[in-house]
């Protein structure tokens, strides 16, 4: 099976200062976190501004295709239950 993202839901995780989303491989869920630092580097919406929940979610939405592609690539190399950007997968805007 391949990793898919049938549910476009995402949420801001205050504790980790990141956007959280979930992929699916058949019946298995795979959790992902994209830290605001990665979104700031890649997202024009956040450059030069203080990140807020709304801005982070907007940056995620504008880069969703690239984020999903990076998540699929990371998952294809090594199947894990969760990934955090930076060390596990790279988001390129």
For each residue, the residues with C-beta under 8 A, 3 or more apart:
1: 25 26
2: 25 72 76
3: 23 24 25 30 71 72 75 76
4: 23 24 25
5: 8 21 22 23 24 68 71
6: 24
7: 22 24
8: 5 64
9: 21 22
10: 19 20 21 57 60 61
11: 19 20 21
12: 18 19 20 53 56 57
13: 16 17 18 19 20 33
14: 17 53
15:
16: 13 20 33 35 84
17: 13 14 35 36 51
18: 12 13 33 34 35 36 84 85
19: 10 11 12 13 33 34 36 39 56 57 60
20: 10 11 12 13 16 31 32 33
21: 5 9 10 11 32 34 60 67
22: 5 7 9 29 30 31 32
23: 3 4 5 29 30 32 68 71 72 75
24: 3 4 5 6 7 27 28 29 30
25: 1 2 3 4 28 30 75 79
26: 1
27: 24
28: 24 25 81
29: 22 23 24 81
30: 3 22 23 24 25 71 75 79 80 81 82 83
31: 20 22 81 82 83
32: 20 21 22 23 71 82 83 84 85 89
33: 13 16 18 19 20 82 83 84 85
34: 18 19 21 38 39 60 67 85 91
35: 16 17 18 38 39 84 85 86
36: 17 18 19 39 40 46 51 56
37: 40 41 86
38: 34 35 41 42 85 86 90 91
39: 19 34 35 36 42 43 46 51 56 59 60 63 91
40: 36 37 43 46 47 51 59
41: 37 38 93
42: 38 39 59 63 66 91 92 93
43: 39 40 46 47 59 60 62 63 93
44: 47 59 62 93
45: 49 55 58 59 62
46: 36 39 40 43 49 51 55 56 59
47: 40 43 44
48:
49: 45 46 55
50:
51: 17 36 39 40 46 55 56
52: 55 56
53: 12 14 56 57
54: 57 58
55: 45 46 49 51 52 58 59
56: 12 19 36 39 46 51 52 53 59 60
57: 10 12 19 53 54 60 61
58: 45 54 55 61 62
59: 39 40 42 43 44 45 46 55 56 62 63
60: 10 19 21 34 39 43 56 57 63 64 67
61: 10 57 58 64
62: 43 44 45 58 59
63: 39 42 43 59 60 66 67 91 93
64: 8 60 61 67 68
65: 68 69
66: 42 63 69 70 91 92 93
67: 21 34 60 63 64 70 71 91
68: 5 23 64 65 71 72
69: 65 66 72 73
70: 66 67 73 74 85 89 90 91 92
71: 3 5 23 30 32 67 68 74 75 83 89
72: 2 3 23 68 69 75 76
73: 69 70 76 77 89
74: 70 71 77 78 83 88 89 90
75: 3 23 25 30 71 72 78 79 80 83 89
76: 2 3 72 73
77: 73 74
78: 74 75
79: 25 30 75
80: 30 75 83 88
81: 28 29 30 31
82: 30 31 32 33
83: 30 31 32 33 71 74 75 80 88 89
84: 16 18 32 33 35 87 88
85: 18 32 33 34 35 38 70 88 89 90 91
86: 35 37 38 90
87: 84
88: 74 80 83 84 85
89: 32 70 71 73 74 75 83 85
90: 38 70 74 85 86
91: 34 38 39 42 63 66 67 70 85
92: 42 66 70
93: 41 42 43 44 63 66
